[in-house]
Amino acid sequence: MSLVTEFKEFIARGNVVDLAVGVIIGASFGKIVTSLVEQVVMPPIGLLLGRVDFSKLKWVLAPENPSTEAIEEVAIQYGAFINTLIQFAIVALVVFLLVKGINRMRREQAAAPEAAPAALTPTEALLAEIRDELKARPRV
């Protein structure tokens, strides 16, 4: 089997395509959550806490020296970290709710009574009779 043919079979598998779709949707969802946290959730929280902009909160370890370009400010940006924690909490909540919904659907499907087997078609019924007759004959 050539490398190209094997690669085509690999890509054509459903689970690889599903994984690719999941990664693309996950990346887009991450951008939505980032925007939600930074532009919708954090401004009212900052306003309630005295007009604090969380994205600019930091502890400066070494201030920037304006006389030289080589030394930049060294700071721990804990405000950005707080934003990231809130983003994580939102993503975790959404994933939890998604898994909870899927588990509920699975429980409902498992609890649902199974449907009665479909009636045999005339051909299937005839084949079943032939099979039963062959089983009933003594072997020679």
C-alpha positions, -999 to +999 in steps of 0.1 A: +000+000+000+014+034-009+019+062+015-006+084-002-033+056-001-026+049+035-028+086+043-062+090+025-076+061+045-063+076+077-079+110+069-112+094+057-117+078+091-146+094+110-128+098+143-100+119+127-124+142+111-144+145+143-112+153+162-104+181+137-138+196+139-136+194+177-102+212+178-115+240+154-147+245+174-127+244+207-104+271+195-133+293+184-150+287+217-119+297+235-119+330+217-155+335+226-149+328+263-118+352+263-140+379+248-168+372+273-145+374+303-124+404+292-151+425+277-183+415+295-176+399+329-145+418+341-156+454+335-186+453+359-165+434+385-138+460+382-164+488+385-178+472+417-142+470+431-135+507+426-128+511+389-101+484+387-089+472+353-079+436+360-058+433+328-035+461+341-030+447+377+006+438+382+035+437+408+065+455+393+097+437+403+120+459+382+108+491+367+114+501+331+144+523+326+135+550+301+171+559+294+180+524+280+161+502+257+177+471+269+160+469+303+123+464+301+099+463+330+098+430+349+064+424+365+041+397+377+008+403+359-016+388+384-046+406+368-042+387+335-039+355+357-072+363+374-088+368+339-074+334+328-088+317+360-123+331+353-120+319+316-111+285+329-140+284+353-164+293+325-150+267+301-151+241+329-187+249+337-198+246+300-179+213+296-195+200+329-230+210+316-223+194+283-212+161+299-241+162+323-265+165+294-249+137+275-250+114+305-287+122+311-295+113+275-275+080+278-294+072+310-327+079+293-318+057+263-307+029+286-339+031+306-361+032+276-376-002+268-361-019+238-384-021+207-397-055+198-378-072+170-392-064+136-413-091+120-394-114+096-398-108+059-412-138+039-377-146+027-363-145+062-391-167+075-385-192+047-347-192+054-354-197+091-376-228+083-349-242+061-323-237+088-345-254+114-352-283+091-315-288+085-308-287+122-335-313+129-320-339+104-297-365+118-261-362+106-247-390+086 
